[in-house]
Amino acid sequence: MSIFTPTNQIRLTNVAVVRMKRAGKRFEIACYKNKVVGWRSGVEKDLDEVLQTHSVFVNVSKGQVAKKEDLISAFGTDDQTEICKQILTKGEVQVSDKERHTQLEQMFRDIATIVADKCVNPETKRPYTVILIERAMKDIHYSVKPNKSTKQQALEVIKQLKEKMKIERAHMRLRFILPVNEGKKLKEKLKPLIKVIESEDYGQQLEIVCLIDPGCFREVDELIKKETKGKGSLEVLSLKDVEEGDEKFE
């Protein structure tokens, strides 16, 4: 597939270019599209599945290969495979305007999907549809950040939407079973983390069924383990306290 011509050029097609600047010079590698993310996340481990060629370029689109002396000056070695790995890990992926637009559109949709999945109208307990969340995101002029995860951005979106509409994360329903002696004291410490106590039962043990914000789950779990020295238990009854049917904007 790779052909060296007398002008020291290599012609490649369907390329994703990863670029790095070192020692005042530009170096590029040619990768297969959609493989760079897989390599960086650890899903793809075979370098030959990622690189179109183990060559380092100064310009992939023109097929201009980097000079040996420039590689040694910038990377301290002329081992092209090792240099390719460095650029692949730390370089900047080059994408066309069309690709970038498609990528941002997909991220926008993914963020809206996460928000719709995690949130409800707090008054009706009904979830919002993805289309309604997308419309609300456009109304607040939310701008997708390509270098931030969709999960992080979904949490940002929820905060911003709260200022414009009735929305909050769906509560988790939990059951605590606590030793009676520690139970009453522990309940007071748990109170700030509990949204609604649905039932309490004092018998040989204290049993509480309640709703909490999912963001507090780890803190609640750690508090129960610490205060009861492992004697208390926590059970997730439902991940989302929601009513059937979708929420609609009037």
Residue, then its C-alpha position, 0 to 999 in steps of 0.5 A: m500500500s505504501i509506495f516510496t517514490p524518488t521524491n521521498q513521498i508516500r501516498l495514502t488515502n482515508v487517513a486520520v492525521v495526528r500531529m505533534k510539534r517538537a524542536g520547532k518542527r511539525f511531525e505527523i503520522a497517518c492513522y486509520k480513521n476511528k482507531v486513534v481513540g481506541w488506542r488511547s482508551g486501551v481498547e485497541k492494542d495492535l499498533d498495526e491496526v492503528l497506523q497506516t504506515h510506521s513512517v513519520f511525516v512532516n506533511v501527510s497530505k503531501g506525502q513528505v517523510a521526515k528527515k532522519e536528522d530532524l527525528i534524532s534532534a526532536f525525539g533523541t532517536d530515529d526509531q520510527t515506530e517508537i516516535c509514532k507511539q509518542i505522537l499517537t499518545k500525545g499528538e493532536v488529532q487533525v479533523s476536517d470541518k465537516e468531520r468536526h461538525t458531525q462529531l460535535e452534533q453526535m456529542f450534543r445528542d449523546i449529552a442530551t441522551i444522558v440528561a434525559d436518562k438521568c433526570v425528571n420533572p421534580e413535580t411530576k417525577r416524569p422523565y423528559t424526552v431526548i428531543l425536549i432536552e436537545r431543544a432546551m440545550k439549544d435554548i440556553h445556547y449550550s456549546v459542546k466542548p470536544n475535549k470534555s467527556t459527555k458525562q461531565q458535560a451532561l452534569e454541567v447541562i443539568k446545572q444550567l437547565k435548572e435555571k430555566m426549567k423544572i429539572e433535577r436528577a431522578h432520585m435513587r430509592l435505598r433501604f438502610i438496615l442499621p443496628v438500633n444503638e447506632g441507628k438513631k445517631l447515624k440517622e441524624k448524620l444521614k439526614p442532610l444527604i436524604k431527600v425524602i424518608e418514605s418509611e421507618d421501622y424500629g424493631q430489632q434493627l432500624e430499617i429506613v426506606c428513603l430517596i437520595d440524590p445519586g451524587c450522594f450515594r458514595e458518601v451515604d455508603e461510606l458513612i454507614k460502613k464507617e459508623t456501623k463498623g460494617k454491621g449496617s447494610l445498604e440496598v438499592l431498591s431502584l436507581k431512578d424514582v420515576e413515573e410512567g410516561d414522558e414529560k411534555f412542555e406545555 
